[in-house]
Amino acid sequence: MQHHYIERDTRSIKAEQFYGDQAVQFIYARIREQSSWLFRKLISARVSRALSYMNYDGILADRMSNYLDIHRQLNIEPRECLDAPEHLNSLRKIFERKICYWECRPMPHDPCAVVSPADSRMLLGSFQEESGLFIKDKFFNYEEMFGFDKRTWLAAFQEGDFAVFRLTPEKYNYNHTPVAGKIIDFYQIPGTYHACNPNAVISVVTPYSKNKRVVTIIDTDVEGGTNAGLVAMIEVVALMIGDIVQCYSEKMYESPVVVGTGMSIKKGVPKSLFRPGSSTVVLIFQKDRIRFADDIVANMIYPDAESIFSRGFGKSLVETDVRVRSFVASSVISRMT
C-alpha cells in the first residue's frame, strides 16, 4: 500500500517514497522471521555504524558522481543552506547541512507556543483513555521509554500527551528546542538501532523505546519559559545513525555547547544533530498542559489518505509534514495553586 502524509501548507495528500524500503522489508520480514541471531546483529551499534560509513563515507559516497544531482533528487533548496552548494560536496556534508533557519523557518512570537523540533512528519497521541488521541503501547512502551527506574518522571508524565516527529533522509537533520525553560535532567539510555521506516515501526513492538535514546527533561514553568509544565524531549537513534551530537547554540550555530542539567535554554534554537542521516524525536507532555494545533489533529483522520501506521495499528494515524520551529501546540496555564 501507499503511505500518505498531509502537506501542512496546502492540506494536500502526498505519497512518500521510502529510501531503501526493499532492504528494510527484507530485514524486518524475512531475516527477522528466519534468523533471529542475524537480525539482532543487524540492529546492533557496530553494524549500524558500519552501514553508516558505507553509505555516507564509503562505497555509496564514492559512487556519487554529481553532488548537484543529489541536491535535486532530495529536493534541497540551495537558498536555505548556510553553505554554498559547491561546499556541500559529500553525502555527509549534505545530510549535516546547516540552514538559515532564522530566515526560512519563522517561529511564532507567542511565548506560550510549542514548536516543532524538526523538519519532520508528525503524529499525535495521548496516554489518557478518555482522549480521542489515546494510543497505548503502539510506538513505545511508556515505562521503557523513560527507563523503568525513572520513577519521578514516570509519575510526572502519567496520562499526558505526546507527539512523534519522524525525520526522513532528505530532511534537515538538526533538532531544535521546542520550548524555553530549564533542563532539570539529561541522560542516555542504551539500546538497539531499529530502522524508523514505517514498515519497520509496525513490525517491531514499541521500537522507539527499544532504540538508543537521549532524554532531556525541561521545566518550562520558570521565568522566560513556555509555561507548559515539564516537557520530555527524547531523541531516538535509528539504523545507520552513528550518534546524536548535542550542540546547543543560542545564536545561529555559533559556539555550540553540550546540553546538561541546570542549563537554561531558549526556544527554537539548535540543540542536537543526528549524525549522519535521520531518525525520530518524541515529545512527551504532562496531563492537561498543552493543546495541539487543530489542523494537525484533524489531519490524523484525513479522508482518502492511506497510512501504513493506520493499517498496522488499527487506528487512523495520518502524518502531517511540519517544519522546524513551526507552531504545533499551545501551553495551557495550570490552574493549580
C-alpha positions as CSV (number, residue, x, y, z in Angstrom):
1,M,0.0,0.0,0.0
2,Q,1.0,3.6,-0.4
3,H,2.0,5.7,2.6
4,H,0.4,9.2,2.5
5,Y,1.1,12.3,4.6
6,I,-0.6,15.7,4.6
7,E,1.4,18.7,3.4
8,R,0.5,21.3,6.0
9,D,0.6,24.4,3.9
10,T,-1.7,23.1,1.2
11,R,-3.5,20.3,3.1
12,S,-2.9,18.1,0.0
13,I,-2.2,14.4,0.2
14,K,1.3,13.3,-0.7
15,A,2.7,9.8,-1.2
16,E,6.0,9.1,0.4
17,Q,8.9,7.4,-1.4
18,F,10.8,5.3,1.0
19,Y,14.6,5.2,0.8
20,G,15.9,1.6,1.0
21,D,12.5,0.3,1.6
22,Q,13.2,-3.1,-0.1
23,A,16.2,-3.6,2.2
24,V,14.1,-2.7,5.3
25,Q,11.3,-5.0,4.4
26,F,13.8,-7.8,3.7
27,I,15.4,-7.3,7.1
28,Y,12.2,-7.0,9.1
29,A,10.3,-9.7,7.3
30,R,12.5,-12.5,6.0
31,I,15.6,-12.1,8.2
32,R,13.7,-11.3,11.4
33,E,11.4,-14.3,10.9
34,Q,14.1,-16.8,9.7
35,S,17.2,-15.8,11.6
36,S,16.8,-14.0,14.9
37,W,20.5,-14.2,15.6
38,L,21.3,-12.4,12.3
39,F,18.5,-9.9,12.9
40,R,20.0,-9.0,16.3
41,K,23.4,-8.4,14.7
42,L,21.9,-6.2,12.0
43,I,20.3,-3.8,14.6
44,S,23.5,-3.6,16.7
45,A,25.6,-0.5,17.2
46,R,28.6,-2.0,15.4
47,V,26.6,-2.9,12.3
48,S,24.7,0.3,12.3
49,R,28.0,2.3,12.3
50,A,29.5,0.1,9.6
51,L,26.4,0.7,7.4
52,S,26.6,4.4,8.1
53,Y,30.2,4.6,7.0
54,M,29.5,2.6,3.8
55,N,26.6,4.9,2.9
56,Y,27.9,8.3,3.8
57,D,31.7,7.9,3.6
58,G,32.4,4.8,1.7
59,I,31.0,2.9,-1.2
60,L,27.9,5.0,-1.9
61,A,29.7,8.3,-1.3
62,D,32.5,7.2,-3.7
63,R,29.9,6.4,-6.4
64,M,28.3,9.8,-6.1
65,S,29.4,11.3,-9.5
66,N,27.5,14.6,-9.3
67,Y,26.5,16.1,-5.9
68,L,24.3,18.6,-7.5
69,D,22.1,15.8,-8.8
70,I,21.8,14.6,-5.2
71,H,20.6,18.1,-4.2
72,R,17.9,17.9,-6.9
73,Q,16.9,14.3,-6.0
74,L,16.5,15.2,-2.4
75,N,14.7,18.5,-3.2
76,I,17.1,20.6,-1.2
77,E,16.6,24.3,-1.6
78,P,20.1,25.9,-2.1
79,R,18.9,29.3,-0.9
80,E,18.0,27.9,2.5
81,C,21.5,26.5,3.1
82,L,24.1,28.4,5.1
83,D,26.9,27.0,2.8
84,A,27.0,27.3,-0.9
85,P,26.1,24.2,-2.9
86,E,29.7,23.7,-4.1
87,H,30.8,23.4,-0.5
88,L,28.3,20.6,0.2
89,N,30.4,18.2,-1.8
90,S,29.9,15.0,0.0
91,L,26.9,13.0,1.3
92,R,27.8,13.6,4.9
93,K,28.0,17.3,4.3
94,I,24.7,17.3,2.6
95,F,23.0,15.4,5.4
96,E,24.6,17.5,8.1
97,R,23.9,20.8,6.3
98,K,23.0,24.0,8.2
99,I,20.2,26.3,7.1
100,C,19.4,30.0,7.6
101,Y,16.6,28.9,10.0
102,W,16.2,32.4,11.4
103,E,15.0,33.4,7.9
104,C,13.5,30.3,6.3
105,R,11.9,28.7,9.4
106,P,10.0,31.5,11.1
107,M,8.8,30.9,14.6
108,P,5.6,32.3,16.3
109,H,6.1,35.1,18.7
110,D,3.6,33.7,21.2
111,P,5.6,32.8,24.3
112,C,3.1,30.0,25.0
113,A,3.7,28.3,21.7
114,V,5.3,24.9,21.5
115,V,7.2,24.5,18.2
116,S,8.3,21.5,16.1
117,P,11.8,20.3,17.0
118,A,12.5,19.2,13.4
119,D,11.6,19.2,9.8
120,S,9.6,16.1,10.0
121,R,6.4,14.1,9.7
122,M,4.3,14.4,12.8
123,L,1.8,12.3,14.7
124,L,0.0,13.0,18.0
125,G,-1.1,10.7,20.8
126,S,-2.3,10.6,24.4
127,F,-2.0,8.3,27.3
128,Q,-5.5,9.3,28.6
129,E,-8.0,6.6,27.8
130,E,-10.8,9.1,27.6
131,S,-8.9,11.2,24.9
132,G,-9.7,10.9,21.2
133,L,-5.9,10.7,20.7
134,F,-5.5,7.7,23.0
135,I,-2.8,5.4,21.7
136,K,-1.4,2.8,24.1
137,D,1.9,1.0,23.6
138,K,1.9,1.4,19.8
139,F,5.0,3.5,19.1
140,F,6.7,2.9,22.5
141,N,6.2,1.4,25.9
142,Y,5.7,4.3,28.4
143,E,7.8,2.9,31.3
144,E,10.5,1.6,29.0
145,M,10.7,5.0,27.1
146,F,11.9,6.9,30.2
147,G,13.6,4.0,31.8
148,F,12.0,1.7,34.4
149,D,13.9,3.2,37.2
150,K,12.9,6.8,36.5
151,R,10.0,6.8,38.9
152,T,9.9,10.6,39.2
153,W,9.3,11.2,35.5
154,L,7.0,8.2,35.1
155,A,4.8,9.7,37.8
156,A,5.1,13.3,36.4
157,F,4.1,12.4,32.8
158,Q,1.4,9.8,33.7
159,E,-1.7,10.3,31.5
160,G,0.0,13.0,29.5
161,D,0.2,13.6,25.7
162,F,2.9,13.0,23.2
163,A,4.0,13.8,19.7
164,V,6.2,11.8,17.4
165,F,8.4,13.6,14.8
166,R,9.8,11.3,12.1
167,L,12.6,12.7,10.1
168,T,13.1,11.4,6.5
169,P,16.6,11.2,4.9
170,E,16.2,14.3,2.8
171,K,15.3,16.4,5.8
172,Y,17.4,19.0,7.6
173,N,18.9,16.8,10.4
174,Y,19.4,19.3,13.2
175,N,16.9,19.1,16.1
176,H,15.8,22.4,17.7
177,T,14.4,23.2,21.2
178,P,10.6,23.0,21.1
179,V,10.2,25.1,24.3
180,A,12.0,27.5,26.5
181,G,12.9,26.6,30.1
182,K,15.5,24.9,32.4
183,I,16.9,21.5,31.9
184,I,16.4,19.5,35.1
185,D,17.6,16.1,33.9
186,F,19.6,14.8,31.0
187,Y,20.5,11.1,30.4
188,Q,21.1,8.5,27.8
189,I,19.6,5.0,27.6
190,P,21.4,2.3,25.6
191,G,19.5,0.2,23.1
192,T,19.3,-1.2,19.6
193,Y,19.3,0.5,16.2
194,H,16.0,-0.3,14.6
195,A,15.0,1.5,11.4
196,C,12.4,4.2,11.7
197,N,10.8,3.4,8.3
198,P,7.0,2.9,9.0
199,N,7.2,-0.7,7.7
200,A,9.8,-1.4,10.4
201,V,7.9,0.5,13.1
202,I,4.8,-1.5,12.7
203,S,6.7,-4.8,12.6
204,V,8.6,-4.3,15.9
205,V,6.8,-3.9,19.2
206,T,7.4,-0.5,20.7
207,P,10.5,0.3,18.6
208,Y,11.2,3.9,19.9
209,S,11.6,2.7,23.4
210,K,14.0,-0.1,22.4
211,N,16.5,2.0,20.5
212,K,19.3,4.0,22.0
213,R,18.0,7.4,23.0
214,V,18.7,10.7,24.8
215,V,16.2,12.0,27.3
216,T,16.1,15.7,28.2
217,I,13.6,16.9,30.8
218,I,12.7,20.6,30.6
219,D,10.9,22.6,33.3
220,T,9.1,25.3,31.3
221,D,7.3,26.8,34.4
222,V,10.2,29.2,35.0
223,E,10.9,32.8,34.2
224,G,11.0,33.2,30.5
225,G,9.7,29.7,30.0
226,T,6.8,28.4,27.8
227,N,4.6,27.6,30.8
228,A,3.8,24.1,29.5
229,G,4.8,22.2,32.7
230,L,7.5,19.6,32.3
231,V,8.4,18.6,28.8
232,A,10.4,15.5,27.9
233,M,12.3,15.7,24.6
234,I,13.5,12.2,23.6
235,E,15.9,11.9,20.7
236,V,15.9,8.3,19.2
237,V,18.7,6.8,17.1
238,A,17.9,4.6,14.1
239,L,19.6,2.2,11.7
240,M,22.7,3.8,10.2
241,I,22.7,6.7,12.7
242,G,26.1,6.7,14.4
243,D,25.2,9.2,17.2
244,I,23.2,12.1,18.5
245,V,25.6,15.0,18.8
246,Q,24.5,17.6,21.4
247,C,25.4,21.1,20.1
248,Y,23.2,23.7,21.6
249,S,23.7,27.2,20.1
250,E,21.7,30.3,21.2
251,K,22.7,32.3,18.1
252,M,22.7,30.6,14.7
253,Y,25.2,27.7,15.1
254,E,27.8,29.7,16.9
255,S,29.7,28.4,20.0
256,P,27.9,25.1,20.3
257,V,27.9,23.6,23.8
258,V,26.9,20.2,25.2
259,V,23.4,20.1,26.8
260,G,23.4,19.4,30.5
261,T,21.4,19.5,33.7
262,G,20.9,23.0,35.1
263,M,21.1,24.8,31.7
264,S,18.5,27.4,30.7
265,I,17.5,27.1,27.1
266,K,15.8,29.3,24.6
267,K,13.1,28.1,22.2
268,G,13.6,27.3,18.6
269,V,17.4,27.1,18.5
270,P,19.7,24.2,17.5
271,K,20.1,21.5,20.2
272,S,21.4,18.4,18.6
273,L,22.3,16.7,15.3
274,F,21.6,13.2,14.1
275,R,24.9,12.1,12.6
276,P,24.5,11.1,9.9
277,G,21.1,10.7,8.5
278,S,17.7,11.0,10.1
279,S,15.7,9.5,12.9
280,T,12.9,10.4,15.4
281,V,12.1,12.9,18.1
282,V,9.4,12.2,20.7
283,L,8.0,15.0,22.9
284,I,6.0,14.0,26.0
285,F,3.9,16.5,27.9
286,Q,2.2,16.4,31.3
287,K,-1.6,15.9,31.5
288,D,-3.7,18.9,30.5
289,R,-0.8,21.2,30.0
290,I,-0.9,21.6,26.2
291,R,-3.4,21.8,23.4
292,F,-2.3,20.5,20.0
293,A,-2.8,22.6,16.8
294,D,-6.3,21.9,15.4
295,D,-5.1,21.3,11.8
296,I,-2.7,18.6,12.9
297,V,-5.3,16.8,15.0
298,A,-7.7,16.9,12.0
299,N,-5.1,15.6,9.6
300,M,-4.8,12.4,11.6
301,I,-8.2,11.3,10.2
302,Y,-7.8,13.0,6.8
303,P,-10.3,11.3,4.3
304,D,-8.8,9.3,1.5
305,A,-5.3,9.3,2.9
306,E,-3.7,5.8,3.3
307,S,-1.2,5.2,6.1
308,I,1.0,2.2,7.0
309,F,0.6,3.3,10.6
310,S,-3.2,3.2,10.3
311,R,-3.2,-0.2,8.8
312,G,-0.6,-1.6,11.3
313,F,-2.1,-0.1,14.4
314,G,-5.8,-0.3,13.6
315,K,-6.4,3.5,14.2
316,S,-6.4,6.4,11.8
317,L,-2.8,7.8,12.0
318,V,-2.0,10.1,9.1
319,E,1.1,12.2,9.5
320,T,1.4,16.0,8.8
321,D,4.6,17.3,7.3
322,V,5.8,20.1,9.6
323,R,8.8,22.4,9.6
324,V,11.1,23.0,12.4
325,R,10.1,26.0,14.6
326,S,6.5,25.9,13.3
327,F,3.6,26.0,15.7
328,V,2.4,22.6,16.9
329,A,0.8,23.3,20.3
330,S,-0.1,25.9,22.9
331,S,0.6,25.7,26.6
332,V,-2.4,25.6,28.9
333,I,-1.6,27.5,32.1
334,S,-2.0,25.3,35.1
335,R,-4.9,26.3,37.4
336,M,-3.2,24.5,40.3
337,T,-2.1,26.8,43.2
